[in-house]
Amino acid sequence: MNTIDNPVFERIKSEIADNDVVVFMKGTPVFPQCGFSAAVVQALTHMGVKFKGIDVLQDPGLRQGVKDFTNWPTIPQLYVKGEFVGGCDIIREMFQTGELQQLLTEKGVENTPAA
């Protein structure tokens, strides 16, 4: 498939350009539809990060498109300042080690972890 003419890729690029932190996930931040998406939302929420959650279950093209875009097989996927960070396991590990907070701070994304 030609990535230049792919409207799904254009939508993904637009979302990650327009929002500092984006999570392509199953469900919404308020009602995650899978445990992995819930874990990423929980980590970001715990850190006080404002992010946009995009429900891939509403759009099968987007669900596959985001996997093709990053060449990453799973959902959720976290982007910070247009850069793909990883899926659930990576985010969970980065959260536990403090790397996620460090990354957000370096990228200039406001985060104030709950005490």
Biopython code that builds the backbone (N, CA, C, O; Angstrom):
import numpy as np
from Bio.PDB.StructureBuilder import StructureBuilder

atoms = [
    (1, "MET", "N", (0.842, -1.186, 0.000)),
    (1, "MET", "CA", (0.000, 0.000, 0.000)),
    (1, "MET", "C", (0.886, 1.248, 0.000)),
    (1, "MET", "O", (1.899, 1.303, 0.698)),
    (2, "ASN", "N", (0.498, 2.226, -0.776)),
    (2, "ASN", "CA", (1.259, 3.468, -0.853)),
    (2, "ASN", "C", (0.929, 4.338, 0.357)),
    (2, "ASN", "O", (-0.197, 4.815, 0.495)),
    (3, "THR", "N", (1.904, 4.543, 1.225)),
    (3, "THR", "CA", (1.657, 5.288, 2.464)),
    (3, "THR", "C", (1.339, 6.757, 2.214)),
    (3, "THR", "O", (0.680, 7.393, 3.036)),
    (4, "ILE", "N", (1.796, 7.299, 1.095)),
    (4, "ILE", "CA", (1.569, 8.713, 0.812)),
    (4, "ILE", "C", (0.080, 8.982, 0.598)),
    (4, "ILE", "O", (-0.422, 10.031, 1.003)),
    (5, "ASP", "N", (-0.622, 8.055, -0.028)),
    (5, "ASP", "CA", (-2.031, 8.252, -0.329)),
    (5, "ASP", "C", (-2.952, 7.576, 0.685)),
    (5, "ASP", "O", (-4.144, 7.416, 0.424)),
    (6, "ASN", "N", (-2.422, 7.185, 1.816)),
    (6, "ASN", "CA", (-3.221, 6.472, 2.795)),
    (6, "ASN", "C", (-3.910, 7.466, 3.729)),
    (6, "ASN", "O", (-3.244, 8.109, 4.541)),
    (7, "PRO", "N", (-5.236, 7.602, 3.627)),
    (7, "PRO", "CA", (-5.942, 8.577, 4.477)),
    (7, "PRO", "C", (-5.847, 8.242, 5.961)),
    (7, "PRO", "O", (-5.879, 9.141, 6.801)),
    (8, "VAL", "N", (-5.730, 6.957, 6.292)),
    (8, "VAL", "CA", (-5.596, 6.568, 7.706)),
    (8, "VAL", "C", (-4.267, 7.090, 8.254)),
    (8, "VAL", "O", (-4.218, 7.624, 9.362)),
    (9, "PHE", "N", (-3.183, 6.935, 7.472)),
    (9, "PHE", "CA", (-1.881, 7.440, 7.913)),
    (9, "PHE", "C", (-1.927, 8.953, 8.076)),
    (9, "PHE", "O", (-1.342, 9.499, 9.011)),
    (10, "GLU", "N", (-2.628, 9.635, 7.158)),
    (10, "GLU", "CA", (-2.756, 11.090, 7.248)),
    (10, "GLU", "C", (-3.472, 11.481, 8.536)),
    (10, "GLU", "O", (-3.093, 12.448, 9.197)),
    (11, "ARG", "N", (-4.508, 10.723, 8.887)),
    (11, "ARG", "CA", (-5.257, 10.997, 10.125)),
    (11, "ARG", "C", (-4.358, 10.786, 11.352)),
    (11, "ARG", "O", (-4.367, 11.589, 12.284)),
    (12, "ILE", "N", (-3.587, 9.700, 11.335)),
    (12, "ILE", "CA", (-2.679, 9.411, 12.453)),
    (12, "ILE", "C", (-1.662, 10.542, 12.586)),
    (12, "ILE", "O", (-1.427, 11.047, 13.683)),
    (13, "LYS", "N", (-1.060, 10.935, 11.462)),
    (13, "LYS", "CA", (-0.063, 12.018, 11.491)),
    (13, "LYS", "C", (-0.672, 13.298, 12.034)),
    (13, "LYS", "O", (-0.045, 14.012, 12.817)),
    (14, "SER", "N", (-1.902, 13.585, 11.613)),
    (14, "SER", "CA", (-2.594, 14.790, 12.062)),
    (14, "SER", "C", (-2.835, 14.748, 13.572)),
    (14, "SER", "O", (-2.587, 15.731, 14.270)),
    (15, "GLU", "N", (-3.314, 13.614, 14.071)),
    (15, "GLU", "CA", (-3.596, 13.478, 15.516)),
    (15, "GLU", "C", (-2.322, 13.634, 16.346)),
    (15, "GLU", "O", (-2.324, 14.316, 17.371)),
    (16, "ILE", "N", (-1.230, 12.997, 15.898)),
    (16, "ILE", "CA", (-0.009, 13.056, 16.707)),
    (16, "ILE", "C", (0.697, 14.395, 16.553)),
    (16, "ILE", "O", (1.527, 14.759, 17.386)),
    (17, "ALA", "N", (0.372, 15.137, 15.483)),
    (17, "ALA", "CA", (0.933, 16.481, 15.315)),
    (17, "ALA", "C", (0.151, 17.493, 16.146)),
    (17, "ALA", "O", (0.724, 18.448, 16.670)),
    (18, "ASP", "N", (-1.156, 17.282, 16.266)),
    (18, "ASP", "CA", (-2.025, 18.256, 16.933)),
    (18, "ASP", "C", (-2.102, 18.083, 18.447)),
    (18, "ASP", "O", (-2.558, 18.985, 19.149)),
    (19, "ASN", "N", (-1.665, 16.940, 18.953)),
    (19, "ASN", "CA", (-1.781, 16.645, 20.387)),
    (19, "ASN", "C", (-0.426, 16.197, 20.932)),
    (19, "ASN", "O", (0.241, 15.353, 20.334)),
    (20, "ASP", "N", (-0.028, 16.763, 22.063)),
    (20, "ASP", "CA", (1.269, 16.407, 22.647)),
    (20, "ASP", "C", (1.350, 14.936, 23.028)),
    (20, "ASP", "O", (2.375, 14.287, 22.824)),
    (21, "VAL", "N", (0.262, 14.418, 23.582)),
    (21, "VAL", "CA", (0.242, 13.019, 24.030)),
    (21, "VAL", "C", (-1.017, 12.362, 23.473)),
    (21, "VAL", "O", (-2.133, 12.824, 23.715)),
    (22, "VAL", "N", (-0.822, 11.282, 22.729)),
    (22, "VAL", "CA", (-1.936, 10.565, 22.109)),
    (22, "VAL", "C", (-1.805, 9.082, 22.434)),
    (22, "VAL", "O", (-0.720, 8.505, 22.360)),
    (23, "VAL", "N", (-2.947, 8.475, 22.798)),
    (23, "VAL", "CA", (-2.992, 7.030, 23.002)),
    (23, "VAL", "C", (-4.021, 6.459, 22.028)),
    (23, "VAL", "O", (-5.210, 6.767, 22.110)),
    (24, "PHE", "N", (-3.545, 5.626, 21.111)),
    (24, "PHE", "CA", (-4.454, 4.856, 20.271)),
    (24, "PHE", "C", (-4.796, 3.629, 21.102)),
    (24, "PHE", "O", (-3.917, 2.837, 21.440)),
    (25, "MET", "N", (-6.087, 3.472, 21.433)),
    (25, "MET", "CA", (-6.470, 2.469, 22.421)),
    (25, "MET", "C", (-7.791, 1.814, 22.055)),
    (25, "MET", "O", (-8.497, 2.248, 21.144)),
    (26, "LYS", "N", (-8.101, 0.759, 22.792)),
    (26, "LYS", "CA", (-9.405, 0.107, 22.644)),
    (26, "LYS", "C", (-10.316, 0.711, 23.715)),
    (26, "LYS", "O", (-10.087, 0.561, 24.915)),
    (27, "GLY", "N", (-11.352, 1.397, 23.240)),
    (27, "GLY", "CA", (-12.245, 2.088, 24.160)),
    (27, "GLY", "C", (-11.800, 3.533, 24.332)),
    (27, "GLY", "O", (-11.027, 4.063, 23.534)),
    (28, "THR", "N", (-12.304, 4.153, 25.387)),
    (28, "THR", "CA", (-11.991, 5.557, 25.662)),
    (28, "THR", "C", (-11.264, 5.646, 27.000)),
    (28, "THR", "O", (-11.275, 4.689, 27.774)),
    (29, "PRO", "N", (-10.628, 6.794, 27.280)),
    (29, "PRO", "CA", (-9.962, 6.934, 28.579)),
    (29, "PRO", "C", (-10.906, 6.701, 29.760)),
    (29, "PRO", "O", (-10.480, 6.203, 30.803)),
    (30, "VAL", "N", (-12.190, 7.060, 29.603)),
    (30, "VAL", "CA", (-13.156, 6.864, 30.682)),
    (30, "VAL", "C", (-13.620, 5.411, 30.758)),
    (30, "VAL", "O", (-13.845, 4.875, 31.842)),
    (31, "PHE", "N", (-13.759, 4.781, 29.585)),
    (31, "PHE", "CA", (-14.207, 3.383, 29.525)),
    (31, "PHE", "C", (-13.287, 2.545, 28.645)),
    (31, "PHE", "O", (-13.668, 2.180, 27.533)),
    (32, "PRO", "N", (-12.084, 2.233, 29.121)),
    (32, "PRO", "CA", (-11.187, 1.386, 28.325)),
    (32, "PRO", "C", (-11.836, 0.018, 28.102)),
    (32, "PRO", "O", (-12.499, -0.521, 28.987)),
    (33, "GLN", "N", (-11.633, -0.527, 26.909)),
    (33, "GLN", "CA", (-12.251, -1.810, 26.556)),
    (33, "GLN", "C", (-11.282, -2.983, 26.665)),
    (33, "GLN", "O", (-11.633, -4.107, 26.305)),
    (34, "CYS", "N", (-10.074, -2.736, 27.154)),
    (34, "CYS", "CA", (-9.168, -3.853, 27.402)),
    (34, "CYS", "C", (-8.223, -3.473, 28.535)),
    (34, "CYS", "O", (-7.985, -2.293, 28.794)),
    (35, "GLY", "N", (-7.700, -4.470, 29.193)),
    (35, "GLY", "CA", (-6.830, -4.241, 30.347)),
    (35, "GLY", "C", (-5.552, -3.501, 30.004)),
    (35, "GLY", "O", (-5.042, -2.724, 30.811)),
    (36, "PHE", "N", (-5.033, -3.742, 28.805)),
    (36, "PHE", "CA", (-3.782, -3.094, 28.407)),
    (36, "PHE", "C", (-3.996, -1.596, 28.205)),
    (36, "PHE", "O", (-3.189, -0.776, 28.643)),
    (37, "SER", "N", (-5.106, -1.250, 27.530)),
    (37, "SER", "CA", (-5.439, 0.161, 27.345)),
    (37, "SER", "C", (-5.679, 0.812, 28.703)),
    (37, "SER", "O", (-5.240, 1.936, 28.948)),
    (38, "ALA", "N", (-6.379, 0.100, 29.582)),
    (38, "ALA", "CA", (-6.667, 0.633, 30.923)),
    (38, "ALA", "C", (-5.373, 0.911, 31.682)),
    (38, "ALA", "O", (-5.270, 1.919, 32.381)),
    (39, "ALA", "N", (-4.395, 0.034, 31.552)),
    (39, "ALA", "CA", (-3.120, 0.197, 32.269)),
    (39, "ALA", "C", (-2.377, 1.450, 31.814)),
    (39, "ALA", "O", (-1.799, 2.165, 32.633)),
    (40, "VAL", "N", (-2.390, 1.718, 30.502)),
    (40, "VAL", "CA", (-1.710, 2.905, 29.973)),
    (40, "VAL", "C", (-2.434, 4.171, 30.433)),
    (40, "VAL", "O", (-1.802, 5.143, 30.848)),
    (41, "VAL", "N", (-3.775, 4.146, 30.353)),
    (41, "VAL", "CA", (-4.575, 5.289, 30.809)),
    (41, "VAL", "C", (-4.302, 5.542, 32.291)),
    (41, "VAL", "O", (-4.139, 6.687, 32.713)),
    (42, "GLN", "N", (-4.255, 4.480, 33.062)),
    (42, "GLN", "CA", (-4.021, 4.591, 34.503)),
    (42, "GLN", "C", (-2.659, 5.232, 34.787)),
    (42, "GLN", "O", (-2.556, 6.104, 35.649)),
    (43, "ALA", "N", (-1.628, 4.811, 34.077)),
    (43, "ALA", "CA", (-0.285, 5.367, 34.277)),
    (43, "ALA", "C", (-0.273, 6.858, 33.957)),
    (43, "ALA", "O", (0.244, 7.659, 34.735)),
    (44, "LEU", "N", (-0.843, 7.230, 32.810)),
    (44, "LEU", "CA", (-0.853, 8.641, 32.410)),
    (44, "LEU", "C", (-1.689, 9.480, 33.362)),
    (44, "LEU", "O", (-1.304, 10.592, 33.725)),
    (45, "THR", "N", (-2.839, 8.941, 33.765)),
    (45, "THR", "CA", (-3.714, 9.658, 34.683)),
    (45, "THR", "C", (-3.027, 9.845, 36.030)),
    (45, "THR", "O", (-3.107, 10.919, 36.628)),
    (46, "HIS", "N", (-2.359, 8.813, 36.501)),
    (46, "HIS", "CA", (-1.628, 8.868, 37.766)),
    (46, "HIS", "C", (-0.569, 9.976, 37.724)),
    (46, "HIS", "O", (-0.293, 10.629, 38.731)),
    (47, "MET", "N", (0.009, 10.170, 36.554)),
    (47, "MET", "CA", (1.062, 11.169, 36.400)),
    (47, "MET", "C", (0.509, 12.561, 36.099)),
    (47, "MET", "O", (1.271, 13.517, 35.959)),
    (48, "GLY", "N", (-0.814, 12.673, 36.001)),
    (48, "GLY", "CA", (-1.419, 13.969, 35.742)),
    (48, "GLY", "C", (-1.170, 14.485, 34.337)),
    (48, "GLY", "O", (-1.114, 15.695, 34.119)),
    (49, "VAL", "N", (-1.019, 13.569, 33.377)),
    (49, "VAL", "CA", (-0.738, 13.946, 31.991)),
    (49, "VAL", "C", (-2.051, 14.129, 31.232)),
    (49, "VAL", "O", (-2.927, 13.266, 31.275)),
    (50, "LYS", "N", (-2.175, 15.246, 30.546)),
    (50, "LYS", "CA", (-3.327, 15.448, 29.666)),
    (50, "LYS", "C", (-3.005, 14.733, 28.360)),
    (50, "LYS", "O", (-1.936, 14.930, 27.782)),
    (51, "PHE", "N", (-3.936, 13.902, 27.900)),
    (51, "PHE", "CA", (-3.693, 13.158, 26.660)),
    (51, "PHE", "C", (-4.995, 12.967, 25.911)),
    (51, "PHE", "O", (-6.081, 13.090, 26.476)),
    (52, "LYS", "N", (-4.867, 12.666, 24.634)),
    (52, "LYS", "CA", (-6.032, 12.364, 23.819)),
    (52, "LYS", "C", (-6.082, 10.865, 23.592)),
    (52, "LYS", "O", (-5.122, 10.275, 23.095)),
    (53, "GLY", "N", (-7.185, 10.254, 23.950)),
    (53, "GLY", "CA", (-7.401, 8.835, 23.692)),
    (53, "GLY", "C", (-8.202, 8.679, 22.416)),
    (53, "GLY", "O", (-9.238, 9.323, 22.252)),
    (54, "ILE", "N", (-7.738, 7.835, 21.511)),
    (54, "ILE", "CA", (-8.447, 7.598, 20.254)),
    (54, "ILE", "C", (-8.860, 6.133, 20.212)),
    (54, "ILE", "O", (-8.021, 5.232, 20.237)),
    (55, "ASP", "N", (-10.170, 5.914, 20.148)),
    (55, "ASP", "CA", (-10.741, 4.568, 20.204)),
    (55, "ASP", "C", (-10.650, 3.893, 18.836)),
    (55, "ASP", "O", (-11.375, 4.256, 17.910)),
    (56, "VAL", "N", (-9.758, 2.911, 18.716)),
    (56, "VAL", "CA", (-9.581, 2.212, 17.434)),
    (56, "VAL", "C", (-10.730, 1.232, 17.157)),
    (56, "VAL", "O", (-10.887, 0.768, 16.028)),
    (57, "LEU", "N", (-11.526, 0.917, 18.176)),
    (57, "LEU", "CA", (-12.640, -0.016, 17.966)),
    (57, "LEU", "C", (-13.747, 0.631, 17.130)),
    (57, "LEU", "O", (-14.565, -0.072, 16.536)),
    (58, "GLN", "N", (-13.775, 1.963, 17.080)),
    (58, "GLN", "CA", (-14.786, 2.674, 16.296)),
    (58, "GLN", "C", (-14.468, 2.651, 14.806)),
    (58, "GLN", "O", (-15.325, 2.957, 13.977)),
    (59, "ASP", "N", (-13.232, 2.288, 14.468)),
    (59, "ASP", "CA", (-12.793, 2.395, 13.080)),
    (59, "ASP", "C", (-11.807, 1.268, 12.758)),
    (59, "ASP", "O", (-10.619, 1.383, 13.059)),
    (60, "PRO", "N", (-12.295, 0.169, 12.142)),
    (60, "PRO", "CA", (-11.420, -0.963, 11.826)),
    (60, "PRO", "C", (-10.211, -0.568, 10.973)),
    (60, "PRO", "O", (-9.132, -1.141, 11.122)),
    (61, "GLY", "N", (-10.391, 0.412, 10.077)),
    (61, "GLY", "CA", (-9.279, 0.879, 9.247)),
    (61, "GLY", "C", (-8.190, 1.507, 10.092)),
    (61, "GLY", "O", (-7.001, 1.301, 9.849)),
    (62, "LEU", "N", (-8.602, 2.270, 11.078)),
    (62, "LEU", "CA", (-7.642, 2.910, 11.981)),
    (62, "LEU", "C", (-6.970, 1.852, 12.862)),
    (62, "LEU", "O", (-5.769, 1.921, 13.123)),
    (63, "ARG", "N", (-7.751, 0.887, 13.309)),
    (63, "ARG", "CA", (-7.220, -0.176, 14.175)),
    (63, "ARG", "C", (-6.053, -0.883, 13.500)),
    (63, "ARG", "O", (-5.019, -1.119, 14.126)),
    (64, "GLN", "N", (-6.216, -1.225, 12.213)),
    (64, "GLN", "CA", (-5.125, -1.868, 11.477)),
    (64, "GLN", "C", (-4.096, -0.836, 11.038)),
    (64, "GLN", "O", (-2.894, -1.103, 11.048)),
    (65, "GLY", "N", (-4.569, 0.334, 10.657)),
    (65, "GLY", "CA", (-3.691, 1.380, 10.136)),
    (65, "GLY", "C", (-2.631, 1.815, 11.122)),
    (65, "GLY", "O", (-1.482, 2.041, 10.742)),
    (66, "VAL", "N", (-3.008, 1.937, 12.396)),
    (66, "VAL", "CA", (-2.047, 2.391, 13.391)),
    (66, "VAL", "C", (-0.969, 1.327, 13.624)),
    (66, "VAL", "O", (0.179, 1.656, 13.922)),
    (67, "LYS", "N", (-1.345, 0.058, 13.488)),
    (67, "LYS", "CA", (-0.360, -1.030, 13.603)),
    (67, "LYS", "C", (0.618, -0.984, 12.428)),
    (67, "LYS", "O", (1.822, -1.181, 12.596)),
    (68, "ASP", "N", (0.077, -0.718, 11.233)),
    (68, "ASP", "CA", (0.920, -0.626, 10.037)),
    (68, "ASP", "C", (1.817, 0.609, 10.100)),
    (68, "ASP", "O", (2.977, 0.573, 9.688)),
    (69, "PHE", "N", (1.261, 1.695, 10.621)),
    (69, "PHE", "CA", (1.972, 2.981, 10.680)),
    (69, "PHE", "C", (3.260, 2.852, 11.496)),
    (69, "PHE", "O", (4.307, 3.367, 11.104)),
    (70, "THR", "N", (3.171, 2.165, 12.626)),
    (70, "THR", "CA", (4.334, 2.019, 13.509)),
    (70, "THR", "C", (5.077, 0.709, 13.291)),
    (70, "THR", "O", (6.188, 0.523, 13.788)),
    (71, "ASN", "N", (4.444, -0.214, 12.533)),
    (71, "ASN", "CA", (4.969, -1.568, 12.408)),
    (71, "ASN", "C", (5.039, -2.204, 13.801)),
    (71, "ASN", "O", (5.986, -2.919, 14.128)),
    (72, "TRP", "N", (4.028, -1.930, 14.600)),
    (72, "TRP", "CA", (3.924, -2.445, 15.965)),
    (72, "TRP", "C", (2.615, -3.212, 16.047)),
    (72, "TRP", "O", (1.569, -2.661, 15.703)),
    (73, "PRO", "N", (2.635, -4.482, 16.497)),
    (73, "PRO", "CA", (1.465, -5.348, 16.335)),
    (73, "PRO", "C", (0.323, -5.153, 17.322)),
    (73, "PRO", "O", (-0.750, -5.726, 17.134)),
    (74, "THR", "N", (0.525, -4.366, 18.359)),
    (74, "THR", "CA", (-0.494, -4.322, 19.406)),
    (74, "THR", "C", (-1.030, -2.913, 19.667)),
    (74, "THR", "O", (-0.417, -1.906, 19.313)),
    (75, "ILE", "N", (-2.186, -2.892, 20.292)),
    (75, "ILE", "CA", (-2.846, -1.686, 20.776)),
    (75, "ILE", "C", (-2.906, -1.879, 22.294)),
    (75, "ILE", "O", (-3.164, -3.006, 22.717)),
    (76, "PRO", "N", (-2.695, -0.901, 23.119)),
    (76, "PRO", "CA", (-2.556, 0.523, 22.831)),
    (76, "PRO", "C", (-1.162, 0.915, 22.328)),
    (76, "PRO", "O", (-0.189, 0.168, 22.435)),
    (77, "GLN", "N", (-1.126, 2.127, 21.777)),
    (77, "GLN", "CA", (0.134, 2.717, 21.349)),
    (77, "GLN", "C", (0.176, 4.154, 21.860)),
    (77, "GLN", "O", (-0.779, 4.915, 21.706)),
    (78, "LEU", "N", (1.300, 4.504, 22.470)),
    (78, "LEU", "CA", (1.466, 5.845, 23.030)),
    (78, "LEU", "C", (2.419, 6.668, 22.174)),
    (78, "LEU", "O", (3.502, 6.217, 21.803)),
    (79, "TYR", "N", (1.983, 7.891, 21.872)),
    (79, "TYR", "CA", (2.816, 8.864, 21.169)),
    (79, "TYR", "C", (3.009, 10.073, 22.065)),
    (79, "TYR", "O", (2.062, 10.551, 22.690)),
    (80, "VAL", "N", (4.239, 10.567, 22.125)),
    (80, "VAL", "CA", (4.532, 11.792, 22.855)),
    (80, "VAL", "C", (5.235, 12.732, 21.888)),
    (80, "VAL", "O", (6.280, 12.402, 21.328)),
    (81, "LYS", "N", (4.652, 13.898, 21.704)),
    (81, "LYS", "CA", (5.203, 14.910, 20.786)),
    (81, "LYS", "C", (5.514, 14.319, 19.412)),
    (81, "LYS", "O", (6.569, 14.585, 18.836)),
    (82, "GLY", "N", (4.584, 13.516, 18.896)),
    (82, "GLY", "CA", (4.723, 12.961, 17.555)),
    (82, "GLY", "C", (5.603, 11.734, 17.452)),
    (82, "GLY", "O", (5.775, 11.179, 16.367)),
    (83, "GLU", "N", (6.162, 11.306, 18.571)),
    (83, "GLU", "CA", (7.090, 10.178, 18.560)),
    (83, "GLU", "C", (6.450, 8.949, 19.206)),
    (83, "GLU", "O", (5.901, 9.028, 20.305)),
    (84, "PHE", "N", (6.529, 7.809, 18.510)),
    (84, "PHE", "CA", (5.988, 6.566, 19.064)),
    (84, "PHE", "C", (6.845, 6.125, 20.246)),
    (84, "PHE", "O", (8.060, 5.978, 20.120)),
    (85, "VAL", "N", (6.205, 5.914, 21.391)),
    (85, "VAL", "CA", (6.938, 5.502, 22.596)),
    (85, "VAL", "C", (6.859, 3.990, 22.796)),
    (85, "VAL", "O", (7.871, 3.350, 23.080)),
    (86, "GLY", "N", (5.672, 3.421, 22.649)),
    (86, "GLY", "CA", (5.558, 1.980, 22.820)),
    (86, "GLY", "C", (4.146, 1.547, 23.156)),
    (86, "GLY", "O", (3.200, 2.334, 23.152)),
    (87, "GLY", "N", (4.048, 0.250, 23.448)),
    (87, "GLY", "CA", (2.781, -0.355, 23.833)),
    (87, "GLY", "C", (2.702, -0.508, 25.344)),
    (87, "GLY", "O", (3.497, 0.072, 26.083)),
    (88, "CYS", "N", (1.749, -1.286, 25.784)),
    (88, "CYS", "CA", (1.452, -1.404, 27.210)),
    (88, "CYS", "C", (2.642, -1.856, 28.057)),
    (88, "CYS", "O", (2.951, -1.228, 29.070)),
    (89, "ASP", "N", (3.305, -2.928, 27.658)),
    (89, "ASP", "CA", (4.403, -3.458, 28.481)),
    (89, "ASP", "C", (5.526, -2.444, 28.638)),
    (89, "ASP", "O", (6.076, -2.274, 29.726)),
    (90, "ILE", "N", (5.859, -1.772, 27.540)),
    (90, "ILE", "CA", (6.931, -0.773, 27.580)),
    (90, "ILE", "C", (6.517, 0.396, 28.463)),
    (90, "ILE", "O", (7.304, 0.870, 29.283)),
    (91, "ILE", "N", (5.277, 0.863, 28.296)),
    (91, "ILE", "CA", (4.792, 2.007, 29.078)),
    (91, "ILE", "C", (4.753, 1.651, 30.552)),
    (91, "ILE", "O", (5.166, 2.442, 31.401)),
    (92, "ARG", "N", (4.258, 0.462, 30.856)),
    (92, "ARG", "CA", (4.158, 0.023, 32.261)),
    (92, "ARG", "C", (5.556, -0.007, 32.890)),
    (92, "ARG", "O", (5.753, 0.467, 34.009)),
    (93, "GLU", "N", (6.512, -0.566, 32.161)),
    (93, "GLU", "CA", (7.883, -0.652, 32.668)),
    (93, "GLU", "C", (8.499, 0.742, 32.843)),
    (93, "GLU", "O", (9.134, 1.031, 33.857)),
    (94, "MET", "N", (8.297, 1.602, 31.830)),
    (94, "MET", "CA", (8.835, 2.968, 31.907)),
    (94, "MET", "C", (8.205, 3.733, 33.064)),
    (94, "MET", "O", (8.869, 4.526, 33.731)),
    (95, "PHE", "N", (6.921, 3.488, 33.294)),
    (95, "PHE", "CA", (6.213, 4.144, 34.393)),
    (95, "PHE", "C", (6.814, 3.715, 35.738)),
    (95, "PHE", "O", (7.060, 4.542, 36.617)),
    (96, "GLN", "N", (7.041, 2.416, 35.874)),
    (96, "GLN", "CA", (7.554, 1.877, 37.142)),
    (96, "GLN", "C", (8.983, 2.327, 37.426)),
    (96, "GLN", "O", (9.353, 2.517, 38.585)),
    (97, "THR", "N", (9.788, 2.500, 36.379)),
    (97, "THR", "CA", (11.185, 2.882, 36.582)),
    (97, "THR", "C", (11.386, 4.397, 36.646)),
    (97, "THR", "O", (12.467, 4.879, 36.986)),
    (98, "GLY", "N", (10.313, 5.145, 36.310)),
    (98, "GLY", "CA", (10.439, 6.603, 36.301)),
    (98, "GLY", "C", (10.871, 7.158, 34.948)),
    (98, "GLY", "O", (10.945, 8.372, 34.762)),
    (99, "GLU", "N", (11.156, 6.256, 34.003)),
    (99, "GLU", "CA", (11.590, 6.690, 32.664)),
    (99, "GLU", "C", (10.507, 7.466, 31.934)),
    (99, "GLU", "O", (10.805, 8.399, 31.189)),
    (100, "LEU", "N", (9.248, 7.085, 32.146)),
    (100, "LEU", "CA", (8.147, 7.745, 31.452)),
    (100, "LEU", "C", (8.044, 9.203, 31.897)),
    (100, "LEU", "O", (7.872, 10.107, 31.078)),
    (101, "GLN", "N", (8.149, 9.409, 33.188)),
    (101, "GLN", "CA", (8.096, 10.780, 33.697)),
    (101, "GLN", "C", (9.271, 11.600, 33.150)),
    (101, "GLN", "O", (9.111, 12.759, 32.767)),
    (102, "GLN", "N", (10.430, 10.986, 33.121)),
    (102, "GLN", "CA", (11.637, 11.644, 32.593)),
    (102, "GLN", "C", (11.434, 12.031, 31.129)),
    (102, "GLN", "O", (11.754, 13.150, 30.729)),
    (103, "LEU", "N", (10.902, 11.101, 30.332)),
    (103, "LEU", "CA", (10.647, 11.358, 28.914)),
    (103, "LEU", "C", (9.674, 12.521, 28.744)),
    (103, "LEU", "O", (9.915, 13.428, 27.947)),
    (104, "LEU", "N", (8.571, 12.491, 29.495)),
    (104, "LEU", "CA", (7.560, 13.543, 29.393)),
    (104, "LEU", "C", (8.155, 14.897, 29.768)),
    (104, "LEU", "O", (7.894, 15.902, 29.106)),
    (105, "THR", "N", (8.950, 14.916, 30.825)),
    (105, "THR", "CA", (9.579, 16.157, 31.274)),
    (105, "THR", "C", (10.537, 16.682, 30.213)),
    (105, "THR", "O", (10.542, 17.874, 29.904)),
    (106, "GLU", "N", (11.356, 15.777, 29.652)),
    (106, "GLU", "CA", (12.312, 16.170, 28.605)),
    (106, "GLU", "C", (11.599, 16.734, 27.384)),
    (106, "GLU", "O", (12.094, 17.654, 26.732)),
    (107, "LYS", "N", (10.423, 16.169, 27.080)),
    (107, "LYS", "CA", (9.664, 16.610, 25.904)),
    (107, "LYS", "C", (8.825, 17.850, 26.204)),
    (107, "LYS", "O", (8.163, 18.392, 25.319)),
    (108, "GLY", "N", (8.861, 18.290, 27.449)),
    (108, "GLY", "CA", (8.111, 19.503, 27.809)),
    (108, "GLY", "C", (6.642, 19.249, 28.029)),
    (108, "GLY", "O", (5.834, 20.168, 27.898)),
    (109, "VAL", "N", (6.265, 18.004, 28.365)),
    (109, "VAL", "CA", (4.871, 17.676, 28.630)),
    (109, "VAL", "C", (4.643, 17.761, 30.136)),
    (109, "VAL", "O", (5.343, 17.132, 30.930)),
    (110, "GLU", "N", (3.653, 18.552, 30.498)),
    (110, "GLU", "CA", (3.341, 18.746, 31.911)),
    (110, "GLU", "C", (2.925, 17.417, 32.545)),
    (110, "GLU", "O", (2.056, 16.714, 32.030)),
    (111, "ASN", "N", (3.550, 17.094, 33.649)),
    (111, "ASN", "CA", (3.140, 15.906, 34.406)),
    (111, "ASN", "C", (3.433, 16.136, 35.879)),
    (111, "ASN", "O", (4.544, 16.498, 36.266)),
    (112, "THR", "N", (2.426, 15.920, 36.670)),
    (112, "THR", "CA", (2.553, 16.089, 38.113)),
    (112, "THR", "C", (1.987, 14.835, 38.781)),
    (112, "THR", "O", (0.787, 14.735, 39.037)),
    (113, "PRO", "N", (2.877, 13.885, 39.056)),
    (113, "PRO", "CA", (2.420, 12.614, 39.628)),
    (113, "PRO", "C", (1.630, 12.812, 40.917)),
    (113, "PRO", "O", (1.968, 13.643, 41.759)),
    (114, "ALA", "N", (0.576, 12.026, 41.040)),
    (114, "ALA", "CA", (-0.223, 12.041, 42.269)),
    (114, "ALA", "C", (0.639, 11.505, 43.399)),
    (114, "ALA", "O", (1.395, 10.550, 43.225)),
    (115, "ALA", "N", (0.516, 12.124, 44.541)),
    (115, "ALA", "CA", (1.342, 11.719, 45.709)),
    (115, "ALA", "C", (0.850, 10.412, 46.271)),
    (115, "ALA", "O", (1.408, 9.910, 47.246)),
]
sb = StructureBuilder()
sb.init_structure("model")
sb.init_model(0)
sb.init_chain("A")
sb.init_seg("    ")
for serial, (resi, resn, name, xyz) in enumerate(atoms, 1):
    if name == "N":
        sb.init_residue(resn, " ", resi, " ")
    sb.init_atom(name, np.array(xyz, "f"), 0.0, 1.0, " ", f" {name:<3s}", serial, name[0])
structure = sb.get_structure()
